[in-house]
Amino acid sequence: MNGIDTMLISSDVRPIAVQEDIGEAKTYQAKLGALLEYARKSGMSRKKLNHIAKEKVWSEWNAGQLLAEIPRERGFAHSSHDGTNAAPYQKTLAEACIKRMTANRWQTMALVPESDLLAYFAKQISSEKDITSRDVFYLGKKLRPAKMIAQIPGETCSVRDLDALISDGF
């Protein structure tokens, strides 16, 4: 039994719920990504690969949930390149060394309800297909417009309101 086999049957793969920090989630995801790549190259069975891939996808989904909770500021709050004046969201991304595209991808994955994610895992395992982040991303992408529309407030803004804001210096 090699080291990966031992890892797969040991308690080293922690439950994803333990990760409450975006930096920890990113580190865990990166380690699982490297482990998955190594496992693929070493010819591991699909069952073992899917075990690792499932944990990796959970980590990305969890990271997306964590990122969605971070407050954002509108306007030019993100324009500081040295990070001194950055909004909490941009500061978190910089501290965890997460690219904006990666953060957006994880948040799109996090739009998939947990029950749908579990159903996806079960379907892939039962049909002996690979579990991939890409599949979950596309599931989330299909849900994105419906989620975004649901978040738009019911109030409307007239041209007069916009003119007033502009004249007030906003």
PATORFI-191366 format. One record per residue: x, y, z of N, C-alpha, C in turn; residue in three letters. Coordinates in pm, whole numbers. Example, Ala and Ser with C-alpha at 12.3 -4.5 7.8 and 13.67 -1.06 7.14 Angstrom:
BEGIN
     n_xx     n_yy     n_zz    ca_xx    ca_yy    ca_zz     c_xx     c_yy     c_zz   margu
     1319     -569      780     1230     -450      780     1320     -330      780     ALA
     1285     -225      708     1367     -106      714     1290        3      787     SER
***
This chain:
BEGIN
     n_xx     n_yy     n_zz    ca_xx    ca_yy    ca_zz     c_xx     c_yy     c_zz   margu
       85     -118        0        0        0        0       90      124        0     MET
       68      214      -97      151      334     -103       92      446      -17     ASN
      159      562      -16      118      674       69      -21      728       36     GLY
      -57      731      -92     -188      783     -130     -297      687      -84     ILE
     -275      557     -101     -374      460      -53     -396      477       97     ASP
     -289      496      171     -300      517      315     -379      644      344     THR
     -350      750      270     -420      876      290     -569      862      262     MET
     -602      785      161     -742      771      122     -825      694      224     LEU
     -761      608      301     -838      533      400     -814      583      541     ILE
     -731      686      555     -706      741      687     -795      862      710     SER
     -780      925      823     -861     1043      856     -793     1171      813     SER
     -688     1163      730     -618     1283      686     -704     1373      600     ASP
     -801     1316      531     -892     1397      451     -999     1448      547     VAL
     -981     1572      588    -1070     1630      688    -1204     1666      627     ARG
    -1308     1667      706    -1438     1712      655    -1428     1858      611     PRO
    -1490     1889      500    -1482     2023      444    -1541     2128      538     ILE
    -1635     2091      621    -1700     2186      711    -1602     2248      810     ALA
    -1487     2185      831    -1387     2236      925    -1326     2366      872     VAL
    -1324     2384      742    -1258     2500      682    -1347     2623      691     GLN
    -1305     2714      775    -1381     2837      794    -1304     2959      748     GLU
    -1187     2938      693    -1100     3046      649    -1069     3025      502     ASP
    -1079     3129      424    -1060     3117      279     -917     3075      245     ILE
     -821     3120      322     -682     3080      299     -662     2932      321     GLY
     -724     2879      426     -717     2736      455     -787     2656      345     GLU
     -901     2703      301     -975     2634      195     -893     2632       66     ALA
     -827     2743       36     -746     2751      -86     -626     2656      -78     LYS
     -561     2652       38     -447     2563       57     -490     2417       43     THR
     -601     2383      105     -654     2247       99     -688     2209      -45     TYR
     -751     2302     -117     -787     2278     -258     -661     2256     -341     GLN
     -558     2336     -319     -435     2324     -396     -366     2189     -369     ALA
     -365     2147     -243     -305     2018     -209     -382     1903     -273     LYS
     -514     1914     -270     -596     1809     -332     -578     1807     -484     LEU
     -563     1925     -544     -538     1932     -688     -407     1864     -725     GLY
     -302     1889     -645     -173     1825     -671     -182     1674     -647     ALA
     -252     1635     -542     -270     1492     -513     -347     1423     -624     LEU
     -449     1489     -676     -529     1433     -785     -444     1414     -910     LEU
     -363     1513     -941     -276     1503    -1059     -176     1388    -1043     GLU
     -118     1377     -926      -24     1267     -899      -95     1132     -910     TYR
     -214     1124     -853     -290      999     -855     -325      959     -999     ALA
     -359     1057    -1082     -388     1028    -1224     -266      970    -1294     ARG
     -152     1035    -1271      -29      992    -1339       19      856    -1289     LYS
      -16      821    -1166       29      693    -1113      -68      579    -1145     SER
     -176      609    -1218     -267      507    -1264     -365      455    -1160     GLY
     -405      538    -1070     -502      496     -967     -638      467    -1028     MET
     -716      389     -958     -850      353    -1005     -941      477    -1005     SER
    -1045      472    -1086    -1142      581    -1093    -1206      606     -957     ARG
    -1232      500     -883    -1294      514     -751    -1207      601     -660     LYS
    -1078      577     -659     -987      656     -575     -972      798     -629     LYS
     -964      810     -762     -955      943     -822    -1079     1025     -788     LEU
    -1195      963     -797    -1319     1034     -766    -1328     1072     -618     ASN
    -1269      992     -531    -1267     1026     -389    -1190     1157     -368     HIS
    -1075     1166     -433     -994     1288     -422    -1065     1405     -491     ILE
    -1117     1380     -611    -1185     1486     -687    -1306     1539     -611     ALA
    -1379     1451     -545    -1495     1492     -467    -1454     1589     -356     LYS
    -1347     1555     -286    -1297     1644     -180    -1251     1777     -237     GLU
    -1186     1773     -354    -1139     1897     -419    -1258     1985     -457     LYS
    -1360     1926     -516    -1479     2003     -556    -1549     2059     -431     VAL
    -1557     1978     -325    -1617     2030     -200    -1539     2150     -150     TRP
    -1407     2143     -159    -1323     2253     -113    -1348     2379     -194     SER
    -1359     2364     -326    -1386     2480     -412    -1525     2535     -385     GLU
    -1622     2447     -368    -1760     2489     -339    -1763     2564     -206     TRP
    -1695     2511     -106    -1689     2575       25    -1620     2711       15     ASN
    -1510     2718      -59    -1440     2846      -77    -1532     2949     -143     ALA
    -1610     2905     -239    -1706     2996     -304    -1810     3047     -205     GLY
    -1856     2960     -115    -1951     3001      -12    -1888     3106       80     GLN
    -1763     3081      120    -1692     3175      208    -1671     3310      139     LEU
    -1631     3306       11    -1608     3431      -63    -1736     3511      -80     LEU
    -1847     3443      -99    -1975     3513     -118    -2018     3589        8     ALA
    -1968     3549      124    -2005     3614      249    -1924     3740      278     GLU
    -1814     3761      205    -1727     3875      232    -1789     4001      174     ILE
    -1797     4109      255    -1857     4233      204    -1775     4294       91     PRO
    -1846     4354       -2    -1782     4420     -115    -1817     4567     -115     ARG
    -1728     4646     -174    -1754     4789     -189    -1763     4819     -337     GLU
    -1855     4905     -370    -1874     4942     -511    -1782     5058     -548     ARG
    -1772     5081     -676    -1695     5195     -724    -1548     5161     -741     GLY
    -1463     5255     -702    -1320     5239     -724    -1248     5185     -602     PHE
    -1319     5123     -509    -1257     5069     -388    -1155     4961     -420     ALA
    -1172     4898     -534    -1082     4789     -572     -961     4838     -652     HIS
     -950     4969     -676     -849     5018     -768     -711     5031     -707     SER
     -696     5018     -577     -566     5028     -514     -483     4905     -546     SER
     -371     4926     -615     -289     4813     -656     -195     4766     -546     HIS
     -166     4853     -450      -75     4811     -343     -147     4747     -226     ASP
     -281     4742     -229     -358     4675     -125     -383     4758       -1     GLY
     -328     4881        6     -345     4960      127     -487     5013      142     THR
     -552     5038       31     -686     5096       35     -791     4999      -20     ASN
     -757     4872      -23     -844     4773      -86     -965     4742        2     ALA
    -1073     4707      -64    -1194     4664        4    -1169     4527       67     ALA
    -1251     4486      166    -1230     4356      232    -1221     4238      136     PRO
    -1304     4239       33    -1304     4128      -63    -1169     4120     -136     TYR
    -1124     4235     -189     -997     4237     -263     -880     4206     -170     GLN
     -887     4254      -47     -781     4227       50     -773     4077       80     LYS
     -888     4014       94     -892     3870      121     -833     3792        5     THR
     -869     3830     -117     -814     3762     -235     -662     3777     -240     LEU
     -614     3898     -212     -469     3923     -217     -396     3844     -108     ALA
     -450     3843       12     -385     3772      122     -381     3621       98     GLU
     -484     3566       36     -491     3422       11     -430     3385     -125     ALA
     -379     3485     -199     -321     3464     -332     -420     3394     -425     CYS
     -542     3445     -428     -647     3390     -515     -672     3489     -627     ILE
     -665     3442     -750     -694     3527     -865     -844     3554     -870     LYS
     -881     3670     -924    -1022     3708     -933    -1103     3608    -1015     ARG
    -1045     3556    -1124    -1117     3458    -1205    -1142     3329    -1127     MET
    -1045     3288    -1047    -1062     3169     -964    -1173     3192     -863     THR
    -1171     3309     -799    -1275     3343     -701    -1413     3343     -765     ALA
    -1424     3399     -884    -1552     3400     -956    -1597     3258     -990     ASN
    -1502     3176    -1030    -1534     3037    -1063    -1587     2963     -940     ARG
    -1520     2978     -827    -1562     2910     -705    -1698     2960     -659     TRP
    -1723     3090     -674    -1853     3142     -633    -1964     3093     -726     GLN
    -1932     3075     -853    -2030     3017     -945    -2058     2873     -905     THR
    -1956     2799     -867    -1976     2661     -821    -2062     2660     -695     MET
    -2045     2758     -609    -2118     2765     -482    -2266     2795     -502     ALA
    -2306     2837     -622    -2448     2859     -650    -2525     2728     -657     LEU
    -2454     2618     -679    -2518     2486     -686    -2561     2448     -544     VAL
    -2689     2422     -524    -2734     2380     -390    -2664     2252     -347     PRO
    -2643     2239     -218    -2572     2122     -165    -2640     1991     -207     GLU
    -2772     1990     -207    -2844     1867     -247    -2815     1830     -393     SER
    -2804     1931     -480    -2771     1905     -621    -2627     1858     -636     ASP
    -2539     1912     -553    -2399     1871     -557    -2386     1724     -515     LEU
    -2456     1687     -409    -2456     1548     -364    -2514     1455     -471     LEU
    -2620     1501     -538    -2680     1421     -646    -2582     1404     -761     ALA
    -2508     1510     -793    -2406     1503     -899    -2300     1399     -863     TYR
    -2250     1404     -739    -2149     1307     -696    -2203     1165     -710     PHE
    -2324     1142     -661    -2383     1008     -667    -2399      960     -811     ALA
    -2443     1050     -899    -2463     1014    -1041    -2331      977    -1107     LYS
    -2228     1058    -1082    -2098     1033    -1144    -2038      902    -1092     GLN
    -2051      878     -964    -1995      756     -906    -2069      632     -957     ILE
    -2203      640     -960    -2281      524    -1004    -2262      493    -1152     SER
    -2239      596    -1232    -2218      573    -1375    -2069      558    -1410     SER
    -1985      555    -1307    -1840      539    -1322    -1779      644    -1414     GLU
    -1819      768    -1392    -1764      881    -1466    -1684      969    -1370     LYS
    -1597     1052    -1427    -1514     1139    -1345    -1594     1250    -1279     ASP
    -1557     1283    -1157    -1610     1401    -1088    -1515     1514    -1122     ILE
    -1569     1625    -1175    -1483     1737    -1214    -1538     1869    -1164     THR
    -1447     1962    -1139    -1484     2098    -1104    -1559     2164    -1220     SER
    -1516     2131    -1341    -1578     2189    -1460    -1728     2160    -1464     ARG
    -1766     2036    -1436    -1908     2001    -1436    -1987     2084    -1336     ASP
    -1931     2099    -1216    -2001     2175    -1112    -2006     2323    -1148     VAL
    -1900     2373    -1211    -1900     2512    -1257    -2014     2535    -1356     PHE
    -2031     2442    -1452    -2138     2458    -1551    -2276     2444    -1489     TYR
    -2289     2360    -1387    -2416     2353    -1314    -2447     2488    -1249     LEU
    -2347     2548    -1187    -2364     2679    -1125    -2390     2788    -1226     GLY
    -2325     2779    -1340    -2344     2878    -1446    -2488     2878    -1496     LYS
    -2549     2760    -1502    -2689     2751    -1544    -2781     2816    -1441     LYS
    -2739     2816    -1316    -2821     2874    -1209    -2797     3023    -1191     LEU
    -2685     3073    -1242    -2646     3212    -1218    -2752     3314    -1257     ARG
    -2807     3312    -1377    -2905     3415    -1411    -3026     3415    -1317     PRO
    -3076     3300    -1282    -3192     3293    -1193    -3158     3350    -1056     ALA
    -3040     3321    -1004    -2998     3374     -874    -2981     3525     -880     LYS
    -2920     3574     -988    -2895     3718    -1000    -3026     3794    -1013     MET
    -3120     3744    -1088    -3249     3809    -1104    -3323     3812     -971     ILE
    -3313     3705     -894    -3381     3698     -765    -3325     3799     -666     ALA
    -3200     3844     -685    -3138     3936     -592    -3163     4082     -627     GLN
    -3219     4111     -743    -3245     4249     -783    -3361     4303     -700     ILE
    -3341     4416     -633    -3449     4470     -551    -3569     4512     -635     PRO
    -3684     4515     -573    -3807     4549     -643    -3821     4697     -674     GLY
    -3739     4781     -612    -3749     4925     -635    -3687     4962     -769     GLU
    -3738     5068     -826    -3682     5116     -952    -3619     5252     -930     THR
    -3539     5291    -1024    -3469     5418    -1016    -3500     5496    -1143     CYS
    -3546     5618    -1127    -3579     5699    -1243    -3458     5782    -1285     SER
    -3467     5841    -1403    -3361     5927    -1453    -3344     6047    -1359     VAL
    -3454     6097    -1305    -3449     6210    -1212    -3368     6172    -1087     ARG
    -3385     6049    -1039    -3308     6003     -923    -3159     5998     -956     ASP
    -3128     5950    -1076    -2988     5944    -1117    -2928     6084    -1131     LEU
    -3005     6177    -1188    -2958     6315    -1201    -2930     6375    -1064     ASP
    -3017     6346     -967    -2999     6398     -832    -2871     6342     -769     ALA
    -2847     6215     -790    -2725     6154     -736    -2601     6215     -797     LEU
    -2604     6238     -928    -2489     6297     -997    -2465     6439     -949     ILE
    -2571     6516     -936    -2555     6655     -890    -2507     6662     -746     SER
    -2538     6560     -666    -2492     6557     -527    -2349     6507     -515     ASP
    -2288     6468     -624    -2149     6429     -622    -2124     6280     -606     GLY
    -2225     6198     -620    -2207     6052     -607    -2167     5993     -737     PHE
***
